Amino acid sequence: SAKMMENKVFLSFTFYSTILILKMYVVAIITGQVRLRKKAFANPEDALRNGGLQFCREDPDVERCLRAHRNDMENIFPFLFLGAIYSLLDPSPTVARIHFLIFCVGRIIHTIAYLLRLRAPTRSVAYSVAQLPCFSMALQILLATTPYW
């Protein structure tokens, strides 16, 4: 709607959210590629199609991809809720954009660190940095809504 398109904060949130969702799709595609390369399938029909039932098995590299994807779901999904509600609080567009950018960059670095096995604590630092804007948004939402509890 025209009203939504006037909300610069919501448009910024939408941009970063879409980038993060596309990043999650990339992780899913990588997982599938690793399954094919390592011949480690989750389903017997896929194993049979790719050489036999013995390939219905787990693989450490596939498991790593799945953990990266699960971590995304545990962190990006809450961000989608928090960011959408936060956008409705009429925050400063600059401050809001900084919140969204920090989260987005943190999550991209987290994924790269996870999939490329970057030396610790790269991944956990990226995770923690990305949590900061989420805690900030959650706190601001609670402060704005406390009168209505």
Secondary structure, DSSP 4 states (H G I P E B T S, - for coil): -HHHHH-HHHHHHHHHHHHHHHHHHHHHHHHHHHHHHHT-BSSHHHHHHTT-GGGBS--HHHHHHHHHHHHHHHHHHHHHHHHHHHHTT---HHHHHHHHHHHHHHHHHHHHHHHTTPPTTHHHHHHHHHHHHHHHHHHHHHHHHGGG-
